Amino acid sequence: MDQDQINIQIEKMKAGDRESFNQVFRRYYSPMVRFCIRYVADSDLASEIVQDLFVKLWSNREKISFN
């Protein structure tokens, strides 16, 4: 996925498109969990942190800014 496609997905997500959110989630969830594990050294905790982040992302999607 190139940067233009990512920007389009995020704009759709901001508008409330759940499928765009799902695509972003599927694309980034696993890499983010792997990244997080390096800091918390617990895969369950890392998963929970990333899930919480995605919940907040969806809840605050209208506020996403590229600036």
C-alpha positions in Angstrom: 0.0 0.0 0.0 1.6 3.3 -1.0 1.2 6.6 0.8 -1.6 7.8 -1.5 -3.6 4.7 -0.8 -3.0 5.0 3.0 -4.2 8.7 2.8 -7.3 7.6 1.0 -8.1 4.9 3.6 -7.6 7.3 6.4 -9.8 9.9 4.8 -12.6 7.3 4.3 -12.1 6.1 7.9 -12.4 9.7 9.1 -15.8 9.8 7.3 -16.9 6.8 9.2 -16.2 4.0 6.7 -15.8 0.9 8.8 -14.3 -1.2 6.0 -11.5 1.3 5.6 -10.9 1.1 9.4 -10.9 -2.7 9.1 -8.3 -2.5 6.3 -6.1 -0.2 8.3 -6.5 -2.5 11.3 -5.6 -5.6 9.3 -2.6 -3.9 7.8 -1.1 -2.5 10.9 -2.2 -4.5 13.9 0.4 -7.3 13.8 3.4 -5.0 13.0 2.3 -2.7 15.8 2.0 -5.6 18.3 5.5 -6.9 17.3 6.8 -3.3 17.8 5.1 -3.0 21.2 6.4 -6.4 22.4 9.9 -5.0 22.3 9.0 -2.5 25.0 6.6 -4.4 27.2 8.0 -8.0 26.7 4.6 -9.5 27.1 2.5 -10.4 24.0 -0.8 -10.3 25.7 -0.1 -6.8 27.1 1.2 -5.7 23.7 -2.0 -6.9 22.0 -4.1 -5.1 24.6 -2.2 -1.9 24.1 -2.6 -2.0 20.4 -6.3 -2.9 20.6 -6.8 0.1 22.9 -5.0 2.3 20.5 -7.3 1.2 17.6 -10.4 1.8 19.8 -9.2 5.3 20.5 -8.3 5.8 16.8 -11.8 4.9 15.8 -13.4 6.9 18.6 -11.4 10.0 17.6 -11.2 9.4 13.8 -12.7 12.8 12.9 -9.7 14.5 14.6 -7.0 12.8 12.6 -4.8 15.3 10.9 -1.8 15.0 8.6 -0.3 18.4 9.7 
